[in-house]
Amino acid sequence: MTESQNETIMELSQPAIDKIAELMASRAKGPQAVRVIVHLGGPGGGQSEFKFVGLDERTDEDTVLDMGPFEMYLDPQAATSLKGAKVDFDEKKYSTGFHIEYENPLESYLKTRRKEWGDDPIANRVQQVVDDQINPGVAGHGGWVVLLDVKDETAFIEMGGGCRGCAISQMTLKDGIERLIMQEVPEIVRVLDTTDHSEGENPYYTEDPTGTGQSPF
């Protein structure tokens, strides 16, 4: 468990704190905390979700924010994606609700996974293809790609989001990712996908029995 200064991760306005405390008290289910979940991918790069949980649901990996009346639990992905976020609650006649301002959560997450390639010209060019062409393409399927390594004329990648466990992930790899990288960086002769697709939680296609699934490229 990591204790954190609130301002380094997420800032809640007093109206937001008061409203969450009010909602929590109305549930009358004993001591609770707020679990913050980030679903990466899709429009805007992802969505955040706040849910009430028991104090026993805190894990050793969580960053814990002390908001006074309650604590907030953020897993590593949420803590990374929502760094610098500002949460407010505005009660107006036609637009009452919580408002969250933060950087595109997927971009924030990918920044933490993006390696610094130094003066390696080939790796830097592959990274540019991933950033400028591949990730904007797979974003339409709620997915993303991380470049893990470049060596021996091979680019090693990992898929996430809607691409992890997707029934057409190999089509995406061959028709899109591999084609674009090898086209733009001819020094690369193969692209290896290191993803464990059995761990996919929200694949874009769960099956493709008729072979009609369409690649995002």
C-alpha positions in Angstrom: 0.0 0.0 0.0 1.3 3.4 -0.9 0.2 6.5 1.0 0.2 9.6 -1.2 -0.1 13.3 -1.0 -3.5 14.0 -2.6 -2.3 16.9 -4.8 0.3 14.6 -6.5 -2.4 12.3 -7.8 -5.9 13.8 -7.7 -7.5 17.0 -6.4 -11.1 17.0 -5.2 -12.9 20.3 -4.6 -14.7 20.7 -1.3 -18.2 20.4 -3.0 -17.0 17.1 -4.5 -15.8 15.8 -1.1 -19.0 16.9 0.6 -21.2 15.2 -2.1 -19.3 11.9 -2.0 -19.5 11.9 1.8 -23.2 12.6 1.6 -23.8 9.8 -0.8 -21.7 7.4 1.2 -23.6 8.2 4.4 -26.9 7.6 2.7 -25.9 4.1 1.9 -25.7 3.2 5.6 -23.4 0.2 5.0 -20.7 0.9 7.5 -17.3 2.3 6.9 -16.5 2.6 3.2 -13.9 4.0 0.8 -14.1 5.1 -2.8 -12.4 2.8 -5.4 -11.3 4.7 -8.6 -11.2 2.6 -11.7 -9.9 3.6 -15.1 -11.1 1.8 -18.3 -8.5 2.6 -20.9 -9.3 2.8 -24.6 -12.3 4.0 -26.6 -13.5 7.6 -27.1 -11.3 10.1 -25.3 -8.8 7.5 -24.4 -10.8 6.0 -21.5 -13.4 6.5 -18.8 -13.1 6.7 -15.0 -15.5 5.1 -12.5 -16.0 5.8 -8.8 -17.5 3.1 -6.7 -18.0 2.6 -3.0 -16.2 -0.4 -1.5 -15.5 -1.9 1.9 -12.3 -1.0 3.7 -11.2 -4.6 3.5 -11.0 -4.2 -0.3 -7.8 -2.2 -0.2 -4.9 -4.0 -1.7 -1.1 -3.7 -1.2 -0.8 -2.2 -4.7 -3.2 0.6 -4.1 -2.3 4.3 -3.7 -4.5 5.6 -0.8 -5.7 9.2 -0.8 -7.0 10.6 2.5 -9.8 13.0 1.7 -10.8 13.6 5.3 -14.3 12.0 5.5 -13.2 9.0 3.4 -10.3 7.4 1.6 -9.8 6.7 -2.1 -8.1 3.6 -3.4 -6.4 3.8 -6.8 -4.7 0.8 -8.4 -1.4 1.4 -10.2 -3.2 2.0 -13.6 -5.6 4.5 -12.1 -2.9 6.3 -10.1 -0.8 6.7 -13.3 -3.7 7.6 -15.6 -5.3 10.2 -13.4 -2.2 12.0 -12.1 -3.1 15.7 -11.9 -6.8 15.1 -12.3 -9.3 17.6 -10.8 -12.7 16.6 -9.6 -15.5 19.0 -8.9 -19.3 18.8 -8.1 -21.5 21.4 -9.6 -25.2 21.7 -8.7 -27.1 23.6 -11.3 -30.6 23.5 -12.5 -29.8 21.7 -15.8 -26.3 20.2 -15.3 -25.9 18.8 -11.8 -23.1 16.3 -11.5 -19.4 15.5 -11.1 -16.9 17.0 -13.5 -13.5 15.5 -14.0 -10.6 17.3 -15.7 -7.6 15.2 -16.6 -5.2 14.3 -19.4 -6.3 11.6 -21.9 -5.9 8.6 -19.6 -4.6 6.3 -22.3 -1.9 8.8 -23.3 -0.9 9.1 -19.6 -0.7 5.4 -19.3 1.3 4.9 -22.5 3.8 7.6 -21.4 4.7 5.4 -18.4 5.2 2.4 -20.7 7.1 4.2 -23.5 10.8 3.6 -23.4 13.5 6.1 -24.0 15.5 4.8 -26.9 18.4 7.3 -26.7 20.4 7.6 -29.9 19.0 4.3 -31.4 17.7 5.6 -34.7 15.9 2.4 -35.7 14.0 2.1 -32.4 13.1 5.7 -32.4 11.6 5.4 -35.9 9.6 2.3 -34.9 8.3 4.2 -31.8 7.2 7.0 -34.1 5.2 4.6 -36.2 3.6 3.1 -33.1 2.7 6.6 -31.8 1.6 8.2 -35.0 0.0 5.4 -37.0 -0.6 2.2 -35.1 -2.1 3.5 -31.8 -4.5 5.9 -33.5 -5.6 3.0 -35.7 -6.2 0.4 -32.9 -7.9 3.1 -30.7 -11.0 2.6 -32.8 -11.2 -0.9 -31.3 -10.4 0.3 -27.8 -6.9 -1.0 -28.0 -3.3 0.1 -27.8 0.2 -1.2 -28.6 3.4 -0.8 -26.6 6.8 -1.1 -28.2 8.9 -3.3 -25.7 12.2 -3.7 -27.5 14.0 -3.5 -30.9 16.9 -5.9 -31.5 18.2 -8.3 -34.2 16.0 -6.7 -36.9 12.9 -7.5 -34.7 10.4 -5.3 -33.0 8.8 -6.7 -29.9 5.3 -5.4 -29.1 2.5 -5.9 -26.6 -1.2 -5.3 -27.2 -3.6 -4.0 -24.7 -7.3 -3.0 -24.3 -9.6 -4.3 -27.0 -6.7 -5.9 -28.8 -5.7 -8.2 -26.0 -7.5 -11.5 -26.5 -9.3 -10.2 -29.6 -10.3 -13.0 -32.1 -8.6 -11.0 -35.0 -5.5 -10.0 -33.1 -3.3 -11.9 -35.6 -5.0 -10.1 -38.5 -4.3 -6.8 -36.7 -0.7 -7.8 -36.2 -0.1 -8.9 -39.8 -2.2 -6.5 -41.8 -1.6 -3.5 -39.7 1.1 -3.4 -37.1 3.7 -5.5 -38.9 3.0 -4.0 -42.3 3.3 -0.4 -41.1 6.5 -1.0 -39.2 8.2 -2.9 -41.9 7.0 -0.4 -44.5 8.3 2.7 -42.6 11.4 1.1 -41.1 12.7 -1.5 -43.6 15.6 -2.4 -41.3 12.9 -4.3 -39.3 12.2 -7.7 -40.9 9.8 -9.2 -38.3 7.4 -8.0 -35.5 6.8 -10.4 -32.6 3.7 -10.0 -30.4 4.5 -10.9 -26.8 0.9 -10.5 -25.6 -0.7 -13.1 -23.4 -4.0 -13.1 -25.2 -5.6 -15.5 -22.6 -5.7 -12.5 -20.2 -7.8 -10.3 -22.4 -10.6 -8.8 -20.3 -12.5 -6.8 -22.9 -11.6 -8.0 -26.4 -13.1 -6.1 -29.3 -14.1 -9.5 -31.0 -14.6 -12.4 -28.7 -14.9 -14.8 -31.7 -14.9 -14.6 -35.5 -16.4 -17.8 -36.8 -17.4 -16.4 -40.2 -14.1 -14.6 -40.8 -15.9 -11.3 -41.2 -14.1 -9.4 -38.5 -12.5 -6.2 -39.7 -9.0 -5.1 -38.8 -8.8 -1.5 -37.5 -6.4 -0.7 -40.3 
